């Protein structure tokens, strides 16, 4: 990881962590924030950095899962497979996820 990538990953992790204090956060926001900080970086590198961020947030109670649009109920994906599932679905998608695609993050209280 380059110093610029490390700085971007830390900054994005801090933003996401603050957002999680208030609400659910879509997986898509990681790519959005990383791209704004890093410019033209490969899709693979954005996913790798997003995975680093997710693993860094996990010890603070952040989990990955699905948020039902109908009921609003969060279905947690057990760790460590939850992060792997999100990243592999992202890779299969072949592009950055859009709003509501793949997974959501929540901080368990």
FENRAPE-V137037 format. One record per pair of residues at least 12 apart in sequence whose C-alpha atoms are under 8 Angstrom apart, sorted by the first residue. I is the first residue (numbers start at 1). J is the second residue. Records with the same first field share a line. If there is no record, write none. Layout:
BEGIN
I->J + J
END
This chain:
BEGIN
4->38
5->38 + 49
8->34 + 37 + 38
9->34 + 49 + 50 + 52 + 53
10->53
12->30 + 33 + 34 + 53
13->53 + 56 + 57
16->30
17->57
20->105 + 106 + 107
21->107
23->106
24->104 + 105 + 106 + 107
25->104 + 105 + 106
26->99 + 100 + 101 + 103 + 104 + 105
27->97 + 100 + 101 + 102 + 103 + 104 + 105
28->96 + 97 + 98 + 99 + 100 + 101
30->50
31->46 + 47 + 50 + 96 + 97
34->46
43->95 + 96
44->91
47->87 + 90 + 91
51->83 + 87
54->83
55->83
60->107
61->107 + 108 + 109
62->105 + 106 + 107 + 108
63->76 + 77 + 79 + 82 + 105 + 106 + 107 + 108
64->76 + 77 + 78 + 82 + 83 + 86 + 103 + 104 + 105 + 106
65->77 + 82 + 103 + 104 + 105
66->102 + 103 + 104
67->103 + 104
86->102 + 103
89->102
90->102
END
